[in-house]
Amino acid sequence: MPAIWLRASTPARALLMSWAFDVLHEPGISVSARERLRETLGRGRHLFTDCQSLADQCEALVGRKYENVCVLPWGLAAEDKPVPRTGRRQQLGDQGAKVILYTRGFEPVHQPQTVIEAFRRAYARDDSLRLWLAGSGGLRERIEAVVEASA
């Protein structure tokens, strides 16, 4: 079920919440799915989502701007300074590692192969990087094979 919630009885006060999968995947299922999404997104005046690109896509789909858009991005912003934690790194004997954790599904819409390719390029510049993949989905076996082949 899509993660779009309508939070009011009238469109005048409606707040919509949407994550990328809803807008990137749902419209591709069928014309009727696209129209249902357009109708749902069109009912709201306010949007809460996980990235500006997605907010732009929602507005393009409904053909107008929302009165208020709140973007709460996944992950860390460049200016964030996370506190290092050593538990798993210590267990692996790799305390100096800079860990990138991937927790999205192993589905085409999330492009896990793109994440792996981007990691390879970053690792070529900084060999202290580690990519930890956590998830499941239709591409899991393919992802495991790609990881095994590159080990």
MODELLER restraints for C-alpha pairs under 7 A, 6 or more apart:
rsr = mdl.restraints
at = mdl.atoms
rsr.add(forms.Gaussian(group=physical.xy_distance, feature=features.Distance(at['CA:2:A'], at['CA:22:A']), mean=5.65, stdev=0.5))
rsr.add(forms.Gaussian(group=physical.xy_distance, feature=features.Distance(at['CA:3:A'], at['CA:18:A']), mean=5.84, stdev=0.5))
rsr.add(forms.Gaussian(group=physical.xy_distance, feature=features.Distance(at['CA:3:A'], at['CA:19:A']), mean=6.55, stdev=0.5))
rsr.add(forms.Gaussian(group=physical.xy_distance, feature=features.Distance(at['CA:3:A'], at['CA:22:A']), mean=6.68, stdev=0.5))
rsr.add(forms.Gaussian(group=physical.xy_distance, feature=features.Distance(at['CA:4:A'], at['CA:16:A']), mean=6.33, stdev=0.5))
rsr.add(forms.Gaussian(group=physical.xy_distance, feature=features.Distance(at['CA:4:A'], at['CA:17:A']), mean=5.10, stdev=0.5))
rsr.add(forms.Gaussian(group=physical.xy_distance, feature=features.Distance(at['CA:4:A'], at['CA:18:A']), mean=4.96, stdev=0.5))
rsr.add(forms.Gaussian(group=physical.xy_distance, feature=features.Distance(at['CA:5:A'], at['CA:16:A']), mean=5.69, stdev=0.5))
rsr.add(forms.Gaussian(group=physical.xy_distance, feature=features.Distance(at['CA:5:A'], at['CA:17:A']), mean=5.68, stdev=0.5))
rsr.add(forms.Gaussian(group=physical.xy_distance, feature=features.Distance(at['CA:6:A'], at['CA:14:A']), mean=6.24, stdev=0.5))
rsr.add(forms.Gaussian(group=physical.xy_distance, feature=features.Distance(at['CA:6:A'], at['CA:15:A']), mean=6.06, stdev=0.5))
rsr.add(forms.Gaussian(group=physical.xy_distance, feature=features.Distance(at['CA:6:A'], at['CA:16:A']), mean=5.41, stdev=0.5))
rsr.add(forms.Gaussian(group=physical.xy_distance, feature=features.Distance(at['CA:7:A'], at['CA:14:A']), mean=5.51, stdev=0.5))
rsr.add(forms.Gaussian(group=physical.xy_distance, feature=features.Distance(at['CA:7:A'], at['CA:15:A']), mean=5.39, stdev=0.5))
rsr.add(forms.Gaussian(group=physical.xy_distance, feature=features.Distance(at['CA:7:A'], at['CA:16:A']), mean=6.85, stdev=0.5))
rsr.add(forms.Gaussian(group=physical.xy_distance, feature=features.Distance(at['CA:8:A'], at['CA:14:A']), mean=4.81, stdev=0.5))
rsr.add(forms.Gaussian(group=physical.xy_distance, feature=features.Distance(at['CA:8:A'], at['CA:15:A']), mean=6.99, stdev=0.5))
rsr.add(forms.Gaussian(group=physical.xy_distance, feature=features.Distance(at['CA:11:A'], at['CA:43:A']), mean=5.02, stdev=0.5))
rsr.add(forms.Gaussian(group=physical.xy_distance, feature=features.Distance(at['CA:11:A'], at['CA:44:A']), mean=5.57, stdev=0.5))
rsr.add(forms.Gaussian(group=physical.xy_distance, feature=features.Distance(at['CA:11:A'], at['CA:45:A']), mean=7.00, stdev=0.5))
rsr.add(forms.Gaussian(group=physical.xy_distance, feature=features.Distance(at['CA:12:A'], at['CA:45:A']), mean=6.63, stdev=0.5))
rsr.add(forms.Gaussian(group=physical.xy_distance, feature=features.Distance(at['CA:13:A'], at['CA:45:A']), mean=6.74, stdev=0.5))
rsr.add(forms.Gaussian(group=physical.xy_distance, feature=features.Distance(at['CA:14:A'], at['CA:43:A']), mean=6.76, stdev=0.5))
rsr.add(forms.Gaussian(group=physical.xy_distance, feature=features.Distance(at['CA:14:A'], at['CA:44:A']), mean=4.61, stdev=0.5))
rsr.add(forms.Gaussian(group=physical.xy_distance, feature=features.Distance(at['CA:14:A'], at['CA:45:A']), mean=5.86, stdev=0.5))
rsr.add(forms.Gaussian(group=physical.xy_distance, feature=features.Distance(at['CA:14:A'], at['CA:46:A']), mean=6.58, stdev=0.5))
rsr.add(forms.Gaussian(group=physical.xy_distance, feature=features.Distance(at['CA:15:A'], at['CA:44:A']), mean=5.51, stdev=0.5))
rsr.add(forms.Gaussian(group=physical.xy_distance, feature=features.Distance(at['CA:15:A'], at['CA:45:A']), mean=6.39, stdev=0.5))
rsr.add(forms.Gaussian(group=physical.xy_distance, feature=features.Distance(at['CA:15:A'], at['CA:46:A']), mean=4.79, stdev=0.5))
rsr.add(forms.Gaussian(group=physical.xy_distance, feature=features.Distance(at['CA:15:A'], at['CA:47:A']), mean=5.87, stdev=0.5))
rsr.add(forms.Gaussian(group=physical.xy_distance, feature=features.Distance(at['CA:16:A'], at['CA:41:A']), mean=6.97, stdev=0.5))
rsr.add(forms.Gaussian(group=physical.xy_distance, feature=features.Distance(at['CA:16:A'], at['CA:44:A']), mean=5.80, stdev=0.5))
rsr.add(forms.Gaussian(group=physical.xy_distance, feature=features.Distance(at['CA:16:A'], at['CA:46:A']), mean=6.15, stdev=0.5))
rsr.add(forms.Gaussian(group=physical.xy_distance, feature=features.Distance(at['CA:16:A'], at['CA:47:A']), mean=4.86, stdev=0.5))
rsr.add(forms.Gaussian(group=physical.xy_distance, feature=features.Distance(at['CA:16:A'], at['CA:48:A']), mean=6.11, stdev=0.5))
rsr.add(forms.Gaussian(group=physical.xy_distance, feature=features.Distance(at['CA:17:A'], at['CA:47:A']), mean=5.88, stdev=0.5))
rsr.add(forms.Gaussian(group=physical.xy_distance, feature=features.Distance(at['CA:17:A'], at['CA:48:A']), mean=4.71, stdev=0.5))
rsr.add(forms.Gaussian(group=physical.xy_distance, feature=features.Distance(at['CA:17:A'], at['CA:49:A']), mean=5.77, stdev=0.5))
rsr.add(forms.Gaussian(group=physical.xy_distance, feature=features.Distance(at['CA:18:A'], at['CA:48:A']), mean=6.53, stdev=0.5))
rsr.add(forms.Gaussian(group=physical.xy_distance, feature=features.Distance(at['CA:18:A'], at['CA:49:A']), mean=5.14, stdev=0.5))
rsr.add(forms.Gaussian(group=physical.xy_distance, feature=features.Distance(at['CA:19:A'], at['CA:49:A']), mean=5.74, stdev=0.5))
rsr.add(forms.Gaussian(group=physical.xy_distance, feature=features.Distance(at['CA:19:A'], at['CA:50:A']), mean=5.91, stdev=0.5))
rsr.add(forms.Gaussian(group=physical.xy_distance, feature=features.Distance(at['CA:20:A'], at['CA:54:A']), mean=6.14, stdev=0.5))
rsr.add(forms.Gaussian(group=physical.xy_distance, feature=features.Distance(at['CA:25:A'], at['CA:109:A']), mean=6.70, stdev=0.5))
rsr.add(forms.Gaussian(group=physical.xy_distance, feature=features.Distance(at['CA:26:A'], at['CA:33:A']), mean=6.09, stdev=0.5))
rsr.add(forms.Gaussian(group=physical.xy_distance, feature=features.Distance(at['CA:26:A'], at['CA:34:A']), mean=6.53, stdev=0.5))
rsr.add(forms.Gaussian(group=physical.xy_distance, feature=features.Distance(at['CA:27:A'], at['CA:33:A']), mean=5.49, stdev=0.5))
rsr.add(forms.Gaussian(group=physical.xy_distance, feature=features.Distance(at['CA:27:A'], at['CA:34:A']), mean=3.91, stdev=0.5))
rsr.add(forms.Gaussian(group=physical.xy_distance, feature=features.Distance(at['CA:28:A'], at['CA:34:A']), mean=7.00, stdev=0.5))
rsr.add(forms.Gaussian(group=physical.xy_distance, feature=features.Distance(at['CA:38:A'], at['CA:61:A']), mean=6.06, stdev=0.5))
rsr.add(forms.Gaussian(group=physical.xy_distance, feature=features.Distance(at['CA:38:A'], at['CA:62:A']), mean=5.70, stdev=0.5))
rsr.add(forms.Gaussian(group=physical.xy_distance, feature=features.Distance(at['CA:41:A'], at['CA:58:A']), mean=6.99, stdev=0.5))
rsr.add(forms.Gaussian(group=physical.xy_distance, feature=features.Distance(at['CA:41:A'], at['CA:62:A']), mean=6.58, stdev=0.5))
rsr.add(forms.Gaussian(group=physical.xy_distance, feature=features.Distance(at['CA:42:A'], at['CA:62:A']), mean=5.46, stdev=0.5))
rsr.add(forms.Gaussian(group=physical.xy_distance, feature=features.Distance(at['CA:45:A'], at['CA:66:A']), mean=5.20, stdev=0.5))
rsr.add(forms.Gaussian(group=physical.xy_distance, feature=features.Distance(at['CA:45:A'], at['CA:67:A']), mean=5.52, stdev=0.5))
rsr.add(forms.Gaussian(group=physical.xy_distance, feature=features.Distance(at['CA:46:A'], at['CA:66:A']), mean=5.52, stdev=0.5))
rsr.add(forms.Gaussian(group=physical.xy_distance, feature=features.Distance(at['CA:46:A'], at['CA:67:A']), mean=5.71, stdev=0.5))
rsr.add(forms.Gaussian(group=physical.xy_distance, feature=features.Distance(at['CA:46:A'], at['CA:68:A']), mean=4.83, stdev=0.5))
rsr.add(forms.Gaussian(group=physical.xy_distance, feature=features.Distance(at['CA:46:A'], at['CA:69:A']), mean=5.88, stdev=0.5))
rsr.add(forms.Gaussian(group=physical.xy_distance, feature=features.Distance(at['CA:47:A'], at['CA:66:A']), mean=6.66, stdev=0.5))
rsr.add(forms.Gaussian(group=physical.xy_distance, feature=features.Distance(at['CA:47:A'], at['CA:68:A']), mean=6.37, stdev=0.5))
rsr.add(forms.Gaussian(group=physical.xy_distance, feature=features.Distance(at['CA:47:A'], at['CA:69:A']), mean=4.79, stdev=0.5))
rsr.add(forms.Gaussian(group=physical.xy_distance, feature=features.Distance(at['CA:47:A'], at['CA:70:A']), mean=6.25, stdev=0.5))
rsr.add(forms.Gaussian(group=physical.xy_distance, feature=features.Distance(at['CA:48:A'], at['CA:69:A']), mean=5.88, stdev=0.5))
rsr.add(forms.Gaussian(group=physical.xy_distance, feature=features.Distance(at['CA:48:A'], at['CA:70:A']), mean=4.73, stdev=0.5))
rsr.add(forms.Gaussian(group=physical.xy_distance, feature=features.Distance(at['CA:48:A'], at['CA:71:A']), mean=5.99, stdev=0.5))
rsr.add(forms.Gaussian(group=physical.xy_distance, feature=features.Distance(at['CA:49:A'], at['CA:55:A']), mean=6.58, stdev=0.5))
rsr.add(forms.Gaussian(group=physical.xy_distance, feature=features.Distance(at['CA:49:A'], at['CA:70:A']), mean=6.40, stdev=0.5))
rsr.add(forms.Gaussian(group=physical.xy_distance, feature=features.Distance(at['CA:49:A'], at['CA:71:A']), mean=5.12, stdev=0.5))
rsr.add(forms.Gaussian(group=physical.xy_distance, feature=features.Distance(at['CA:49:A'], at['CA:72:A']), mean=6.20, stdev=0.5))
rsr.add(forms.Gaussian(group=physical.xy_distance, feature=features.Distance(at['CA:50:A'], at['CA:71:A']), mean=5.34, stdev=0.5))
rsr.add(forms.Gaussian(group=physical.xy_distance, feature=features.Distance(at['CA:50:A'], at['CA:72:A']), mean=4.84, stdev=0.5))
rsr.add(forms.Gaussian(group=physical.xy_distance, feature=features.Distance(at['CA:50:A'], at['CA:73:A']), mean=4.52, stdev=0.5))
rsr.add(forms.Gaussian(group=physical.xy_distance, feature=features.Distance(at['CA:50:A'], at['CA:74:A']), mean=6.21, stdev=0.5))
rsr.add(forms.Gaussian(group=physical.xy_distance, feature=features.Distance(at['CA:51:A'], at['CA:71:A']), mean=5.54, stdev=0.5))
rsr.add(forms.Gaussian(group=physical.xy_distance, feature=features.Distance(at['CA:51:A'], at['CA:72:A']), mean=6.61, stdev=0.5))
rsr.add(forms.Gaussian(group=physical.xy_distance, feature=features.Distance(at['CA:51:A'], at['CA:73:A']), mean=5.27, stdev=0.5))
rsr.add(forms.Gaussian(group=physical.xy_distance, feature=features.Distance(at['CA:52:A'], at['CA:71:A']), mean=6.30, stdev=0.5))
rsr.add(forms.Gaussian(group=physical.xy_distance, feature=features.Distance(at['CA:59:A'], at['CA:65:A']), mean=5.40, stdev=0.5))
rsr.add(forms.Gaussian(group=physical.xy_distance, feature=features.Distance(at['CA:59:A'], at['CA:66:A']), mean=6.93, stdev=0.5))
rsr.add(forms.Gaussian(group=physical.xy_distance, feature=features.Distance(at['CA:86:A'], at['CA:95:A']), mean=6.08, stdev=0.5))
rsr.add(forms.Gaussian(group=physical.xy_distance, feature=features.Distance(at['CA:89:A'], at['CA:95:A']), mean=4.84, stdev=0.5))
rsr.add(forms.Gaussian(group=physical.xy_distance, feature=features.Distance(at['CA:89:A'], at['CA:97:A']), mean=6.98, stdev=0.5))
rsr.add(forms.Gaussian(group=physical.xy_distance, feature=features.Distance(at['CA:96:A'], at['CA:128:A']), mean=6.77, stdev=0.5))
rsr.add(forms.Gaussian(group=physical.xy_distance, feature=features.Distance(at['CA:97:A'], at['CA:128:A']), mean=4.95, stdev=0.5))
rsr.add(forms.Gaussian(group=physical.xy_distance, feature=features.Distance(at['CA:97:A'], at['CA:129:A']), mean=5.73, stdev=0.5))
rsr.add(forms.Gaussian(group=physical.xy_distance, feature=features.Distance(at['CA:97:A'], at['CA:130:A']), mean=6.33, stdev=0.5))
rsr.add(forms.Gaussian(group=physical.xy_distance, feature=features.Distance(at['CA:98:A'], at['CA:128:A']), mean=5.88, stdev=0.5))
rsr.add(forms.Gaussian(group=physical.xy_distance, feature=features.Distance(at['CA:98:A'], at['CA:129:A']), mean=4.70, stdev=0.5))
rsr.add(forms.Gaussian(group=physical.xy_distance, feature=features.Distance(at['CA:98:A'], at['CA:130:A']), mean=5.99, stdev=0.5))
rsr.add(forms.Gaussian(group=physical.xy_distance, feature=features.Distance(at['CA:99:A'], at['CA:129:A']), mean=5.89, stdev=0.5))
rsr.add(forms.Gaussian(group=physical.xy_distance, feature=features.Distance(at['CA:99:A'], at['CA:130:A']), mean=4.78, stdev=0.5))
rsr.add(forms.Gaussian(group=physical.xy_distance, feature=features.Distance(at['CA:99:A'], at['CA:131:A']), mean=5.94, stdev=0.5))
rsr.add(forms.Gaussian(group=physical.xy_distance, feature=features.Distance(at['CA:99:A'], at['CA:132:A']), mean=6.96, stdev=0.5))
rsr.add(forms.Gaussian(group=physical.xy_distance, feature=features.Distance(at['CA:100:A'], at['CA:130:A']), mean=6.04, stdev=0.5))
rsr.add(forms.Gaussian(group=physical.xy_distance, feature=features.Distance(at['CA:100:A'], at['CA:131:A']), mean=4.87, stdev=0.5))
rsr.add(forms.Gaussian(group=physical.xy_distance, feature=features.Distance(at['CA:100:A'], at['CA:132:A']), mean=6.15, stdev=0.5))
rsr.add(forms.Gaussian(group=physical.xy_distance, feature=features.Distance(at['CA:101:A'], at['CA:131:A']), mean=6.03, stdev=0.5))
rsr.add(forms.Gaussian(group=physical.xy_distance, feature=features.Distance(at['CA:101:A'], at['CA:132:A']), mean=4.88, stdev=0.5))
rsr.add(forms.Gaussian(group=physical.xy_distance, feature=features.Distance(at['CA:101:A'], at['CA:133:A']), mean=6.12, stdev=0.5))
rsr.add(forms.Gaussian(group=physical.xy_distance, feature=features.Distance(at['CA:102:A'], at['CA:132:A']), mean=6.13, stdev=0.5))
rsr.add(forms.Gaussian(group=physical.xy_distance, feature=features.Distance(at['CA:102:A'], at['CA:133:A']), mean=4.86, stdev=0.5))
rsr.add(forms.Gaussian(group=physical.xy_distance, feature=features.Distance(at['CA:102:A'], at['CA:134:A']), mean=5.97, stdev=0.5))
rsr.add(forms.Gaussian(group=physical.xy_distance, feature=features.Distance(at['CA:103:A'], at['CA:133:A']), mean=6.39, stdev=0.5))
rsr.add(forms.Gaussian(group=physical.xy_distance, feature=features.Distance(at['CA:103:A'], at['CA:134:A']), mean=4.95, stdev=0.5))
rsr.add(forms.Gaussian(group=physical.xy_distance, feature=features.Distance(at['CA:103:A'], at['CA:135:A']), mean=5.64, stdev=0.5))
rsr.add(forms.Gaussian(group=physical.xy_distance, feature=features.Distance(at['CA:104:A'], at['CA:110:A']), mean=6.58, stdev=0.5))
rsr.add(forms.Gaussian(group=physical.xy_distance, feature=features.Distance(at['CA:104:A'], at['CA:135:A']), mean=6.21, stdev=0.5))
rsr.add(forms.Gaussian(group=physical.xy_distance, feature=features.Distance(at['CA:105:A'], at['CA:135:A']), mean=5.34, stdev=0.5))
rsr.add(forms.Gaussian(group=physical.xy_distance, feature=features.Distance(at['CA:105:A'], at['CA:136:A']), mean=5.54, stdev=0.5))
rsr.add(forms.Gaussian(group=physical.xy_distance, feature=features.Distance(at['CA:105:A'], at['CA:137:A']), mean=5.71, stdev=0.5))
rsr.add(forms.Gaussian(group=physical.xy_distance, feature=features.Distance(at['CA:106:A'], at['CA:112:A']), mean=6.08, stdev=0.5))
rsr.add(forms.Gaussian(group=physical.xy_distance, feature=features.Distance(at['CA:106:A'], at['CA:135:A']), mean=6.35, stdev=0.5))
rsr.add(forms.Gaussian(group=physical.xy_distance, feature=features.Distance(at['CA:106:A'], at['CA:136:A']), mean=5.28, stdev=0.5))
rsr.add(forms.Gaussian(group=physical.xy_distance, feature=features.Distance(at['CA:106:A'], at['CA:137:A']), mean=4.45, stdev=0.5))
rsr.add(forms.Gaussian(group=physical.xy_distance, feature=features.Distance(at['CA:106:A'], at['CA:138:A']), mean=6.12, stdev=0.5))
rsr.add(forms.Gaussian(group=physical.xy_distance, feature=features.Distance(at['CA:106:A'], at['CA:139:A']), mean=5.07, stdev=0.5))
rsr.add(forms.Gaussian(group=physical.xy_distance, feature=features.Distance(at['CA:106:A'], at['CA:140:A']), mean=5.62, stdev=0.5))
rsr.add(forms.Gaussian(group=physical.xy_distance, feature=features.Distance(at['CA:107:A'], at['CA:137:A']), mean=5.60, stdev=0.5))
rsr.add(forms.Gaussian(group=physical.xy_distance, feature=features.Distance(at['CA:107:A'], at['CA:138:A']), mean=5.70, stdev=0.5))
rsr.add(forms.Gaussian(group=physical.xy_distance, feature=features.Distance(at['CA:107:A'], at['CA:139:A']), mean=5.68, stdev=0.5))
rsr.add(forms.Gaussian(group=physical.xy_distance, feature=features.Distance(at['CA:119:A'], at['CA:131:A']), mean=6.98, stdev=0.5))
rsr.add(forms.Gaussian(group=physical.xy_distance, feature=features.Distance(at['CA:123:A'], at['CA:129:A']), mean=5.85, stdev=0.5))
